Amino acid sequence: MTQFRDLDALRTACLDLPAGSDSAASAVLARQAILTKPAGSLGRLEDLAVWLARWQGRPMPRLDRVDVLVFAGNHGVTGQGVSPYPASVTAQMVANFARGGAAINQIAGVAGAVLRVIPLELERPTEDFTAVPAMDQAAFLHAVSVGFEAVPAGSDLLCLGEMGIGNTTAAAAMAAGLFGGGGQRWAGRGTGIDDAGLARKAGVIDAALERHAGCFGDPLLIAMALGGRELAAILGATLAARLSGIPVMLDGFVCTASAAPLARLRPDALDHAMLAHLSAEAGHRALAEALGLRPLLDFGMRLGEGSAATLVVPLLRAAVACHAGMATFAEAAVDNRA
Amino acid sequence: MTQFRDLDALRTACLDLPAGSDSAASAVLARQAILTKPAGSLGRLEDLAVWLARWQGRPMPRLDRVDVLVFAGNHGVTGQGVSPYPASVTAQMVANFARGGAAINQIAGVAGAVLRVIPLELERPTEDFTAVPAMDQAAFLHAVSVGFEAVPAGSDLLCLGEMGIGNTTAAAAMAAGLFGGGGQRWAGRGTGIDDAGLARKAGVIDAALERHAGCFGDPLLIAMALGGRELAAILGATLAARLSGIPVMLDGFVCTASAAPLARLRPDALDHAMLAHLSAEAGHRALAEALGLRPLLDFGMRLGEGSAATLVVPLLRAAVACHAGMATFAEAAVDNRA
């Protein structure tokens, strides 16, 4: 039972996207002009208020309910030695999330966000995509649907993240398939592989690219052949959020690569998404630039788990609080500029 | 009644500074190595935990009490037409702070910080420093002392900010006196002056530099001749925090320039201070680089009020929460790397 009958149904949904609300965005701009501060002096905080209003469709943006969805999956390509950690760590970290012991648990607490972790058939890794597609159509559509259906209807902001040993290899392969270039351009150290491992990882990606070059004309086939279940779920969640009027905060390299096929299908498909952070993972800068996403932070993080997407939530809360709570020049009887 | 009898007493205090705690910093590094994440993958969040521990002198850093001090002052140099806003706005904004209508009120609320605004003789602007020193020795030492004494003993983090029409001119003049270069290098648009005003502002700074070149060998005389009461108070507060084991978060251009004389007296004097943000004010990048301060954010803000210093507090809370709350590999039974 999946949300999308076949790839064409998913493709149709990806192409038929609602626009944001110009009137909500205009209302925010008009109010910003009369709040007690020099024009534009809150910089990106002002942009964030406009962006939230546009995609929430509300002239006064709010962050009453912030959700973090972390999808987890396992990858057949780990058999090729692309990670210094064993694949068993994915399930162990999911258990750590459940007990509250991971970084994302602490960061979600500070952010006042609701964290939900969704493991996707961890006992059934995707296929090794150097040999065959990572997923068949049914598995791919199922994972997309899990992500699509996981988005809470009443959310004011959706932060997306992932966990999956081996998934920076999948993300790099997807980035290469979508934007060109080979393993050397897109492979990074992931959880911390050494030089020999990095060269091996680049070679694995090149092998996968050669195997699946025939599908490079179709971004969804790229996600199916080179991605993974948690990456597909992020694609589904990003799409669902757009259809439901929920702004999305993207995390790092894997999360960005997961959503990227949407932008290849329709250039404005990620306008409702913001990038939290420029990851230390090698390929992220090029990927963010290819997508026109300007990160909010550059903290040298490379953890995933939605850690950066959730870390920036209080910055958005400050943007919303300033917009809603500041006095106007007239209310405060402050002289405006001469 | 001031904390410092004369300039020499202040200078002596500025030169006799305690070091941070190496053992607290080492304890944080040791724990970070066993928490359930790839080594170093929390990037700057890990650095922040080490920095807080070092300067709090605690192996487990905390942010139970965060204080924001905003100092306000008026400037005789506003008579030269260096700001698009009238000097009356300083007192009006102080009233706005008191009623909770300014940006800093909203941001402090999100940060869970205690905000205190301290106006410094707003009815007595400093002298026009194109003609005479901004302050005499008594006025300067009094302002430094107000800042010094305002630092709450039990604080875990001190965020500093300012409000004062005309004070980007004072800050630019101080930066020029401390680091060389003229008005054109250091003058920015402040609250939003036009091209003609910017040229006038640079000229005013150059006139002040010519008038006070004789004192450029002494950072404290520079602060007295070219600064302002709120800038002097920030210097005093930054010094007091160092002596009390309280890390300091600096805000934007004016705040950074205010603390800069300390670093000219002793190169490691700002090691307990972090820079929150790279301001859009023109001279801030050069000033931050001259001081070796690497900003946490680059949000294009240029408001002052401690807005950026307070905005980043939740990022530090996340760093502290991750450090204290994450499970170790052993506790979580997660396999560490092979």
Interface residues (C-beta under 8 A of the other chain):
Chain A: L35 T36 K37 P38 A39 G40 S41 L42 G43 R44 L45 P84 Y85 P86 S88 V89 Q92 M93 A95 N96 R99 G100 G101 A102 A103 N105 Q106 I107 G109 V110 A111 G190 T191 G192 A280 L296 L297 D298 F299 G300 M301 R302 L303 S307 L311 P314 L315 R317 A318 A321 C322 A324 G325 M326 A327 E331 A332 A333 V334 D335 N336 R337 A338
Chain B: L35 T36 K37 P38 A39 G40 S41 L42 G43 R44 L45 P84 Y85 P86 S88 V89 Q92 M93 A95 N96 R99 G100 G101 A102 A103 N105 Q106 I107 G109 V110 A111 T191 G192 A280 L296 L297 D298 F299 G300 M301 R302 L303 S307 L311 P314 L315 R317 A318 A321 C322 A324 G325 M326 A327 E331 A332 A333 V334 D335 N336 R337 A338
